[in-house]
Amino acid sequence: MVVEFSNNGVKSFFCGWAGCKHPVGFAQKPQLITHIRSIHLQEKPFLCTTCNTQFSRKQEASRHVISMNTGRKYKCSGCHQAFSRKNYRDAHEEVCMYEEPSTPVTVDRNTNTQSLPIY
């Protein structure tokens, strides 16, 4: 169900689906239709031909395909874990607990002891 509301000549489209918790209206009717199809009907018409993952929005599918084809080129500056997307790396770096040692340490493989460099 589509509910159309006009305020000072500006149209807003609201989801009339029972129990919908979407807090604001949509500026365009196609946005509301996409919302209903993806959230309420859980349609996933877009498919990745590489891994068969399904997506409800074309943009999500396109972004997924790009990340599948570019590899993991974004590395955490702390732990060096690699990510396929920059925003995934950025979110990880905010919580990454790895800290670079402030002073380089040398490990003797024969005795398995650590020593600090002499300057």
C-alpha positions as CSV (number, residue, x, y, z in Angstrom):
1,M,0.0,0.0,0.0
2,V,1.4,3.4,-1.0
3,V,0.4,6.5,1.0
4,E,1.0,9.8,-0.8
5,F,1.2,13.0,1.2
6,S,1.6,16.5,-0.1
7,N,2.9,19.4,2.0
8,N,3.4,22.8,0.4
9,G,3.6,21.2,-3.0
10,V,6.3,18.7,-1.9
11,K,5.2,15.1,-2.2
12,S,6.3,12.4,0.2
13,F,5.5,8.7,-0.1
14,F,5.0,6.7,3.0
15,C,4.9,2.9,3.5
16,G,1.5,1.8,4.5
17,W,2.6,-1.8,5.3
18,A,1.3,-2.9,8.7
19,G,3.9,-2.7,11.4
20,C,6.5,-0.9,9.1
21,K,9.0,1.0,11.3
22,H,10.5,3.1,8.5
23,P,10.5,6.6,10.2
24,V,10.3,8.9,7.3
25,G,8.7,9.1,3.9
26,F,10.3,8.7,0.5
27,A,10.9,11.6,-1.9
28,Q,10.0,9.4,-4.9
29,K,7.6,6.6,-5.5
30,P,10.2,4.2,-7.0
31,Q,12.2,4.5,-3.7
32,L,9.1,3.4,-1.8
33,I,8.4,0.5,-4.2
34,T,12.0,-0.6,-3.8
35,H,11.6,-0.4,0.0
36,I,8.5,-2.6,-0.1
37,R,10.0,-5.2,-2.4
38,S,13.3,-5.5,-0.5
39,I,12.1,-5.1,3.1
40,H,8.6,-6.5,3.2
41,L,8.4,-8.9,0.3
42,Q,12.1,-9.8,0.6
43,E,12.6,-10.1,-3.1
44,K,16.2,-10.6,-4.3
45,P,16.1,-10.5,-8.1
46,F,19.8,-9.5,-8.6
47,L,22.3,-12.4,-8.7
48,C,26.1,-12.6,-8.6
49,T,27.0,-15.1,-11.3
50,T,30.3,-15.9,-9.5
51,C,29.1,-17.0,-6.1
52,N,25.2,-17.1,-6.6
53,T,24.6,-14.6,-3.8
54,Q,21.3,-12.8,-4.3
55,F,20.6,-9.1,-3.6
56,S,17.5,-7.1,-3.3
57,R,19.0,-3.9,-4.8
58,K,20.9,-3.5,-8.0
59,Q,23.4,-1.2,-6.4
60,E,24.3,-3.8,-3.7
61,A,24.8,-6.4,-6.4
62,S,27.0,-4.1,-8.5
63,R,29.1,-3.2,-5.4
64,H,29.5,-6.9,-4.6
65,V,30.6,-7.8,-8.1
66,I,33.2,-5.0,-8.1
67,S,34.6,-6.1,-4.7
68,M,34.7,-9.8,-6.0
69,N,36.8,-8.7,-9.0
70,T,39.2,-6.2,-7.4
71,G,40.5,-8.5,-4.7
72,R,41.5,-7.4,-1.2
73,K,43.5,-4.3,-1.8
74,Y,42.7,-2.3,1.3
75,K,45.0,-3.2,4.2
76,C,44.7,-2.3,7.9
77,S,47.6,0.0,8.9
78,G,47.8,-1.9,12.3
79,C,47.4,-5.6,11.7
80,H,47.6,-5.6,7.9
81,Q,44.4,-7.6,7.5
82,A,43.1,-7.1,3.9
83,F,39.6,-6.0,2.9
84,S,37.9,-5.8,-0.5
85,R,36.2,-2.5,0.3
86,K,37.7,0.7,1.8
87,N,34.7,1.3,4.1
88,Y,35.1,-2.2,5.6
89,R,38.8,-1.5,6.3
90,D,37.9,1.9,7.8
91,A,35.4,0.3,10.2
92,H,37.9,-2.4,11.1
93,E,40.6,0.1,11.9
94,E,38.3,1.9,14.3
95,V,38.2,-1.2,16.5
96,C,41.5,-2.9,15.6
97,M,43.5,-3.6,18.8
98,Y,46.8,-4.1,17.1
99,E,49.6,-1.6,18.1
100,E,52.9,-1.4,16.4
101,P,55.8,-1.9,18.8
102,S,57.3,1.5,19.7
103,T,60.8,0.1,19.6
104,P,62.0,-2.5,17.2
105,V,62.9,-5.8,18.8
106,T,65.3,-8.4,17.5
107,V,64.7,-12.1,18.3
108,D,67.7,-14.5,18.5
109,R,66.4,-17.7,16.8
110,N,68.9,-19.9,18.6
111,T,68.0,-18.8,22.2
112,N,64.6,-17.4,21.4
113,T,65.4,-14.2,23.4
114,Q,64.6,-10.7,22.5
115,S,67.0,-7.8,22.5
116,L,66.6,-4.1,21.9
117,P,68.8,-2.4,19.2
118,I,71.9,-0.6,20.2
119,Y,72.1,3.0,18.9
